[in-house]
C-alpha cells in the first residue's frame, strides 16, 4: 500500500515538471510583450529622433535642461543647445531627447 502511494507521488512530481516549464515559458512571453518589446520600440524612436536632429529643434537633455538645438557636430557626436539668451551648452548627442512640452496637444 505504501509503495503504491510512493509511486503515485513520484508520478505526480514527474508530470509537474513539464507544467512548470510551460508556465515559465508563458511568464517569459508575457514579460517580453508587456515590458521588453515596448522598451525596445521606445529606444528605436529615441534613436530615430536623435539621428534626425536639426537646428532649432526644441529638446530636453538627459539632465533635464530644456533648450533648442543651435548646432550639431556629427564627427564628435556633440550638440550645442541654447538654453537662454547668450547661453549655449555642449552635450553628447545621445543625451538629447524630444521636448514633449513644446509639442501641440493632440485631440482624439
MARFI-869734 format. One record per atom (N, C-alpha, C): atom name; residue in three letters; y, x, z. Coordinates in steps of 0.02 Angstrom, whole numbers, plus 50000, padded with zeros to 5 digits. Last residue first. Layout:
N
+------+-----+-------+-------+-------+
| atom | res |    py |    px |    pz |
+------+-----+-------+-------+-------+
|   CA | ALA |     Y |     X |     Z |
...
+------+-----+-------+-------+-------+
END
This chain:
108
+------+-----+-------+-------+-------+
| atom | res |    py |    px |    pz |
+------+-----+-------+-------+-------+
|    N | UNK | 53180 | 49589 | 48523 |
|   CA | UNK | 53114 | 49565 | 48500 |
|    C | UNK | 53120 | 49498 | 48467 |
|    N | UNK | 53298 | 49716 | 48491 |
|   CA | UNK | 53283 | 49648 | 48513 |
|    C | UNK | 53216 | 49627 | 48484 |
|    N | UNK | 53334 | 49874 | 48552 |
|   CA | UNK | 53301 | 49835 | 48502 |
|    C | UNK | 53284 | 49766 | 48530 |
|    N | UNK | 53484 | 49960 | 48585 |
|   CA | UNK | 53430 | 49918 | 48612 |
|    C | UNK | 53400 | 49877 | 48555 |
|    N | UNK | 53514 | 50120 | 48512 |
|   CA | UNK | 53531 | 50049 | 48520 |
|    C | UNK | 53471 | 50010 | 48544 |
|    N | UNK | 53510 | 50270 | 48608 |
|   CA | UNK | 53479 | 50229 | 48557 |
|    C | UNK | 53499 | 50157 | 48566 |
|    N | UNK | 53555 | 50339 | 48716 |
|   CA | UNK | 53603 | 50330 | 48661 |
|    C | UNK | 53574 | 50287 | 48605 |
|    N | UNK | 53445 | 50346 | 48797 |
|   CA | UNK | 53502 | 50308 | 48821 |
|    C | UNK | 53552 | 50295 | 48765 |
|    N | UNK | 53355 | 50433 | 48740 |
|   CA | UNK | 53341 | 50362 | 48733 |
|    C | UNK | 53401 | 50319 | 48755 |
|    N | UNK | 53362 | 50574 | 48662 |
|   CA | UNK | 53404 | 50540 | 48711 |
|    C | UNK | 53397 | 50465 | 48700 |
|    N | UNK | 53216 | 50672 | 48642 |
|   CA | UNK | 53258 | 50619 | 48616 |
|    C | UNK | 53297 | 50586 | 48673 |
|    N | UNK | 53224 | 50843 | 48703 |
|   CA | UNK | 53191 | 50779 | 48692 |
|    C | UNK | 53242 | 50727 | 48668 |
|    N | UNK | 53189 | 51014 | 48714 |
|   CA | UNK | 53238 | 50964 | 48693 |
|    C | UNK | 53201 | 50900 | 48675 |
|    N | UNK | 53109 | 51121 | 48734 |
|   CA | UNK | 53132 | 51086 | 48794 |
|    C | UNK | 53185 | 51034 | 48778 |
|    N | UNK | 53083 | 51184 | 48615 |
|   CA | UNK | 53030 | 51143 | 48643 |
|    C | UNK | 53050 | 51106 | 48706 |
|    N | UNK | 53195 | 51264 | 48594 |
|   CA | UNK | 53187 | 51203 | 48554 |
|    C | UNK | 53134 | 51157 | 48583 |
|    N | UNK | 53280 | 51323 | 48737 |
|   CA | UNK | 53223 | 51327 | 48693 |
|    C | UNK | 53213 | 51261 | 48657 |
|    N | UNK | 53461 | 51325 | 48734 |
|   CA | UNK | 53396 | 51307 | 48764 |
|    C | UNK | 53341 | 51318 | 48713 |
|    N | UNK | 53624 | 51362 | 48773 |
|   CA | UNK | 53569 | 51378 | 48728 |
|    C | UNK | 53504 | 51365 | 48765 |
|    N | UNK | 53771 | 51260 | 48787 |
|   CA | UNK | 53715 | 51297 | 48817 |
|    C | UNK | 53662 | 51309 | 48764 |
|    N | UNK | 53944 | 51245 | 48788 |
|   CA | UNK | 53884 | 51245 | 48746 |
|    C | UNK | 53831 | 51287 | 48782 |
|    N | UNK | 54093 | 51172 | 48810 |
|   CA | UNK | 54036 | 51196 | 48849 |
|    C | UNK | 53973 | 51188 | 48807 |
|    N | UNK | 54201 | 51110 | 48748 |
|   CA | UNK | 54201 | 51183 | 48753 |
|    C | UNK | 54146 | 51211 | 48798 |
|    N | UNK | 54161 | 50963 | 48827 |
|   CA | UNK | 54210 | 50995 | 48783 |
|    C | UNK | 54211 | 51070 | 48799 |
|    N | UNK | 53983 | 50967 | 48855 |
|   CA | UNK | 54050 | 50946 | 48872 |
|    C | UNK | 54098 | 50981 | 48824 |
|    N | UNK | 53868 | 51006 | 48793 |
|   CA | UNK | 53861 | 50960 | 48849 |
|    C | UNK | 53929 | 50934 | 48874 |
|    N | UNK | 53788 | 51051 | 48650 |
|   CA | UNK | 53855 | 51042 | 48677 |
|    C | UNK | 53850 | 50988 | 48731 |
|    N | UNK | 53661 | 51166 | 48629 |
|   CA | UNK | 53676 | 51097 | 48647 |
|    C | UNK | 53746 | 51094 | 48678 |
|    N | UNK | 53571 | 51260 | 48517 |
|   CA | UNK | 53633 | 51258 | 48556 |
|    C | UNK | 53651 | 51185 | 48565 |
|    N | UNK | 53404 | 51310 | 48521 |
|   CA | UNK | 53451 | 51257 | 48503 |
|    C | UNK | 53512 | 51264 | 48547 |
|    N | UNK | 53278 | 51421 | 48455 |
|   CA | UNK | 53330 | 51403 | 48504 |
|    C | UNK | 53375 | 51348 | 48476 |
|    N | UNK | 53187 | 51499 | 48382 |
|   CA | UNK | 53165 | 51437 | 48414 |
|    C | UNK | 53213 | 51415 | 48469 |
|    N | UNK | 53228 | 51602 | 48305 |
|   CA | UNK | 53217 | 51618 | 48375 |
|    C | UNK | 53195 | 51556 | 48415 |
|    N | UNK | 53230 | 51536 | 48181 |
|   CA | UNK | 53198 | 51601 | 48187 |
|    C | UNK | 53182 | 51619 | 48259 |
|    N | UNK | 53305 | 51420 | 48198 |
|   CA | UNK | 53233 | 51414 | 48190 |
|    C | UNK | 53197 | 51481 | 48198 |
|    N | UNK | 53431 | 51370 | 48285 |
|   CA | UNK | 53408 | 51435 | 48262 |
|    C | UNK | 53332 | 51433 | 48258 |
|    N | UNK | 53554 | 51249 | 48269 |
|   CA | UNK | 53482 | 51260 | 48277 |
|    C | UNK | 53465 | 51328 | 48247 |
|    N | UNK | 53696 | 51177 | 48354 |
|   CA | UNK | 53665 | 51218 | 48302 |
|    C | UNK | 53593 | 51231 | 48320 |
|    N | UNK | 53722 | 51063 | 48432 |
|   CA | UNK | 53777 | 51095 | 48396 |
|    C | UNK | 53749 | 51139 | 48340 |
|    N | UNK | 53663 | 50910 | 48489 |
|   CA | UNK | 53645 | 50973 | 48457 |
|    C | UNK | 53704 | 51000 | 48418 |
|    N | UNK | 53732 | 50847 | 48640 |
|   CA | UNK | 53719 | 50840 | 48569 |
|    C | UNK | 53706 | 50909 | 48540 |
|    N | UNK | 53666 | 50797 | 48802 |
|   CA | UNK | 53714 | 50829 | 48758 |
|    C | UNK | 53697 | 50813 | 48686 |
|    N | UNK | 53609 | 50802 | 48970 |
|   CA | UNK | 53623 | 50763 | 48910 |
|    C | UNK | 53674 | 50800 | 48868 |
|    N | UNK | 53483 | 50878 | 49061 |
|   CA | UNK | 53552 | 50884 | 49039 |
|    C | UNK | 53561 | 50847 | 48973 |
|    N | UNK | 53354 | 50890 | 49111 |
|   CA | UNK | 53391 | 50827 | 49122 |
|    C | UNK | 53464 | 50830 | 49101 |
|    N | UNK | 53278 | 50997 | 49078 |
|   CA | UNK | 53310 | 50998 | 49144 |
|    C | UNK | 53351 | 50936 | 49159 |
|    N | UNK | 53245 | 50975 | 48947 |
|   CA | UNK | 53192 | 50969 | 48997 |
|    C | UNK | 53219 | 50968 | 49068 |
|    N | UNK | 53387 | 50884 | 48881 |
|   CA | UNK | 53347 | 50944 | 48891 |
|    C | UNK | 53293 | 50930 | 48943 |
|    N | UNK | 53415 | 50759 | 48764 |
|   CA | UNK | 53410 | 50774 | 48836 |
|    C | UNK | 53366 | 50836 | 48842 |
|    N | UNK | 53530 | 50724 | 48627 |
|   CA | UNK | 53467 | 50747 | 48656 |
|    C | UNK | 53472 | 50751 | 48733 |
|    N | UNK | 53597 | 50666 | 48475 |
|   CA | UNK | 53600 | 50664 | 48548 |
|    C | UNK | 53531 | 50680 | 48577 |
|    N | UNK | 53635 | 50770 | 48338 |
|   CA | UNK | 53585 | 50727 | 48368 |
|    C | UNK | 53592 | 50726 | 48444 |
|    N | UNK | 53718 | 50866 | 48284 |
|   CA | UNK | 53747 | 50802 | 48304 |
|    C | UNK | 53698 | 50753 | 48335 |
|    N | UNK | 53604 | 50939 | 48171 |
|   CA | UNK | 53666 | 50945 | 48210 |
|    C | UNK | 53694 | 50876 | 48223 |
|    N | UNK | 53433 | 50886 | 48195 |
|   CA | UNK | 53490 | 50903 | 48153 |
|    C | UNK | 53552 | 50909 | 48197 |
|    N | UNK | 53256 | 50896 | 48209 |
|   CA | UNK | 53322 | 50900 | 48240 |
|    C | UNK | 53375 | 50919 | 48189 |
|    N | UNK | 53125 | 50885 | 48171 |
|   CA | UNK | 53175 | 50851 | 48129 |
|    C | UNK | 53244 | 50853 | 48160 |
|    N | UNK | 53049 | 50944 | 48268 |
|   CA | UNK | 53049 | 50976 | 48202 |
|    C | UNK | 53102 | 50946 | 48157 |
|    N | UNK | 53066 | 50855 | 48374 |
|   CA | UNK | 53092 | 50924 | 48380 |
|    C | UNK | 53095 | 50959 | 48312 |
|    N | UNK | 52998 | 50743 | 48323 |
|   CA | UNK | 53070 | 50740 | 48337 |
|    C | UNK | 53100 | 50810 | 48339 |
|    N | UNK | 52866 | 50794 | 48320 |
|   CA | UNK | 52899 | 50772 | 48258 |
|    C | UNK | 52974 | 50770 | 48266 |
|    N | UNK | 52845 | 50815 | 48457 |
|   CA | UNK | 52844 | 50872 | 48411 |
|    C | UNK | 52878 | 50855 | 48345 |
|    N | UNK | 52851 | 50682 | 48501 |
|   CA | UNK | 52900 | 50731 | 48526 |
|    C | UNK | 52903 | 50790 | 48479 |
|    N | UNK | 52739 | 50631 | 48434 |
|   CA | UNK | 52805 | 50603 | 48421 |
|    C | UNK | 52860 | 50651 | 48443 |
|    N | UNK | 52636 | 50707 | 48492 |
|   CA | UNK | 52648 | 50713 | 48420 |
|    C | UNK | 52717 | 50686 | 48402 |
|    N | UNK | 52645 | 50661 | 48624 |
|   CA | UNK | 52657 | 50732 | 48610 |
|    C | UNK | 52672 | 50742 | 48535 |
|    N | UNK | 52607 | 50527 | 48606 |
|   CA | UNK | 52675 | 50543 | 48630 |
|    C | UNK | 52692 | 50616 | 48614 |
|    N | UNK | 52473 | 50546 | 48569 |
|   CA | UNK | 52519 | 50515 | 48522 |
|    C | UNK | 52591 | 50530 | 48542 |
|    N | UNK | 52422 | 50602 | 48687 |
|   CA | UNK | 52421 | 50642 | 48626 |
|    C | UNK | 52469 | 50613 | 48574 |
|    N | UNK | 52437 | 50491 | 48771 |
|   CA | UNK | 52474 | 50553 | 48786 |
|    C | UNK | 52476 | 50598 | 48724 |
|    N | UNK | 52345 | 50399 | 48715 |
|   CA | UNK | 52417 | 50385 | 48714 |
|    C | UNK | 52459 | 50447 | 48728 |
|    N | UNK | 52222 | 50477 | 48740 |
|   CA | UNK | 52246 | 50462 | 48672 |
|    C | UNK | 52320 | 50444 | 48670 |
|    N | UNK | 52212 | 50481 | 48883 |
|   CA | UNK | 52216 | 50542 | 48842 |
|    C | UNK | 52246 | 50527 | 48774 |
|    N | UNK | 52214 | 50343 | 48933 |
|   CA | UNK | 52256 | 50397 | 48958 |
|    C | UNK | 52265 | 50454 | 48909 |
|    N | UNK | 52134 | 50247 | 48869 |
|   CA | UNK | 52190 | 50225 | 48911 |
|    C | UNK | 52237 | 50281 | 48932 |
|    N | UNK | 52036 | 50315 | 48797 |
|   CA | UNK | 52078 | 50266 | 48762 |
|    C | UNK | 52138 | 50243 | 48803 |
|    N | UNK | 51980 | 50399 | 48899 |
|   CA | UNK | 52007 | 50427 | 48836 |
|    C | UNK | 52056 | 50378 | 48804 |
|    N | UNK | 51936 | 50309 | 48996 |
|   CA | UNK | 51988 | 50358 | 49013 |
|    C | UNK | 52020 | 50386 | 48949 |
|    N | UNK | 51836 | 50245 | 48920 |
|   CA | UNK | 51893 | 50207 | 48946 |
|    C | UNK | 51950 | 50254 | 48962 |
|    N | UNK | 51748 | 50353 | 48900 |
|   CA | UNK | 51778 | 50319 | 48843 |
|    C | UNK | 51839 | 50279 | 48864 |
|    N | UNK | 51711 | 50382 | 49033 |
|   CA | UNK | 51747 | 50432 | 48993 |
|    C | UNK | 51782 | 50400 | 48933 |
|    N | UNK | 51644 | 50263 | 49063 |
|   CA | UNK | 51704 | 50281 | 49102 |
|    C | UNK | 51744 | 50332 | 49063 |
|    N | UNK | 51535 | 50272 | 48973 |
|   CA | UNK | 51583 | 50216 | 48969 |
|    C | UNK | 51648 | 50232 | 49006 |
|    N | UNK | 51472 | 50386 | 49024 |
|   CA | UNK | 51498 | 50387 | 48955 |
|    C | UNK | 51549 | 50331 | 48946 |
|    N | UNK | 51434 | 50335 | 49149 |
|   CA | UNK | 51479 | 50393 | 49145 |
|    C | UNK | 51510 | 50398 | 49076 |
|    N | UNK | 51344 | 50233 | 49110 |
|   CA | UNK | 51406 | 50216 | 49146 |
|    C | UNK | 51456 | 50274 | 49144 |
|    N | UNK | 51243 | 50309 | 49053 |
|   CA | UNK | 51279 | 50261 | 49011 |
|    C | UNK | 51346 | 50243 | 49044 |
|    N | UNK | 51200 | 50378 | 49168 |
|   CA | UNK | 51227 | 50415 | 49111 |
|    C | UNK | 51267 | 50369 | 49065 |
|    N | UNK | 51151 | 50272 | 49245 |
|   CA | UNK | 51207 | 50313 | 49270 |
|    C | UNK | 51240 | 50351 | 49213 |
|    N | UNK | 51044 | 50231 | 49167 |
|   CA | UNK | 51100 | 50185 | 49179 |
|    C | UNK | 51162 | 50223 | 49204 |
|    N | UNK | 50964 | 50344 | 49179 |
|   CA | UNK | 50990 | 50325 | 49114 |
|    C | UNK | 51049 | 50278 | 49121 |
|    N | UNK | 50934 | 50340 | 49316 |
|   CA | UNK | 50968 | 50398 | 49287 |
|    C | UNK | 50998 | 50382 | 49219 |
|    N | UNK | 50857 | 50229 | 49343 |
|   CA | UNK | 50927 | 50227 | 49361 |
|    C | UNK | 50967 | 50285 | 49332 |
|    N | UNK | 50727 | 50268 | 49315 |
|   CA | UNK | 50761 | 50223 | 49268 |
|    C | UNK | 50835 | 50219 | 49282 |
|    N | UNK | 50701 | 50344 | 49430 |
|   CA | UNK | 50700 | 50375 | 49364 |
|    C | UNK | 50736 | 50332 | 49312 |
|    N | UNK | 50708 | 50248 | 49533 |
|   CA | UNK | 50755 | 50304 | 49531 |
|    C | UNK | 50757 | 50336 | 49462 |
|    N | UNK | 50602 | 50165 | 49501 |
|   CA | UNK | 50669 | 50137 | 49502 |
|    C | UNK | 50721 | 50193 | 49499 |
|    N | UNK | 50496 | 50253 | 49517 |
|   CA | UNK | 50508 | 50225 | 49451 |
|    C | UNK | 50579 | 50196 | 49447 |
|    N | UNK | 50501 | 50276 | 49655 |
|   CA | UNK | 50513 | 50331 | 49608 |
|    C | UNK | 50529 | 50305 | 49538 |
|    N | UNK | 50470 | 50150 | 49703 |
|   CA | UNK | 50535 | 50178 | 49719 |
|    C | UNK | 50552 | 50236 | 49672 |
|    N | UNK | 50339 | 50139 | 49658 |
|   CA | UNK | 50389 | 50091 | 49633 |
|    C | UNK | 50460 | 50118 | 49646 |
|    N | UNK | 50278 | 50240 | 49733 |
|   CA | UNK | 50280 | 50245 | 49659 |
|    C | UNK | 50332 | 50198 | 49630 |
|    N | UNK | 50294 | 50186 | 49862 |
|   CA | UNK | 50323 | 50251 | 49845 |
|    C | UNK | 50330 | 50259 | 49770 |
|    N | UNK | 50219 | 50071 | 49850 |
|   CA | UNK | 50291 | 50064 | 49865 |
|    C | UNK | 50327 | 50129 | 49846 |
|    N | UNK | 50094 | 50128 | 49828 |
|   CA | UNK | 50124 | 50086 | 49775 |
|    C | UNK | 50199 | 50077 | 49787 |
|    N | UNK | 50074 | 50194 | 49951 |
|   CA | UNK | 50076 | 50232 | 49889 |
|    C | UNK | 50109 | 50192 | 49834 |
|    N | UNK | 50065 | 50093 | 50043 |
|   CA | UNK | 50124 | 50136 | 50045 |
|    C | UNK | 50131 | 50178 | 49982 |
|    N | UNK | 49940 | 50041 | 50000 |
|   CA | UNK | 50000 | 50000 | 50000 |
|    C | UNK | 50063 | 50044 | 50000 |
+------+-----+-------+-------+-------+
END
